Structure formats: C-alpha cells, structure tokens
Amino acid sequence: MGKKNKVVKLTQKKIRYIIRAKTNNVSTKIIAKDLKLSESTVKRVWMHWTRTKMPLNISKFGRKKKEMDEASEQLILEVTLISSAGAST
C-alpha cells in the first residue's frame, strides 16, 4: 500500500511495529520519532488495538468518490468544449 502512494505514511509493517513496541512499554514519542509519524497517529493505532485486538485497517484512504448523473457529466463536457474553443480563437 505505501509503495504505490508515497503520501501514505502508515503501512501494515509500521502498524505491527507500533503494536509490538507499545506492548513492550516503549513511549509513544519514541515510536513516532523512529517511524517518522505523528504521536497522534501512533496513539490512534494503539487505541484501535486496545479496543478491538485487531490491527488498524488502512485499505481505504483519501476523499470519497462522488457519483455523478449523466446530465451533469454532459454539462461538464459541453462547458469544457466551449471554454477550450474560446481560448484558441
């Protein structure tokens, strides 16, 4: 997951590391510094583990996709064609 998208800092490997380190009483600050993450991210992973005993799922990230109806799609295409034609003349 992390190799495809360079923006994603949290990987399954890092999640396992956080859980293992917190189980061994390593401080959140040290873990965050080691993994180059924020302390709040480390806390979020750990709190999810303490509640559910399952690692945090990172399969989805980013903004949710919006569904667009056919009329809106056609309108966007028409406006794009008009504006691009006006720019060339």
Secondary structure, 3 states (H helix, E strand, C coil): CCCCCCCCCCCHHHHHHHHHHHHCCCCHHHHHHHHCCCHHHHHHHHHHHHHHCCCCCCCCCCCCCCCCCHHHHHHHHHHHHHHHHHHHC
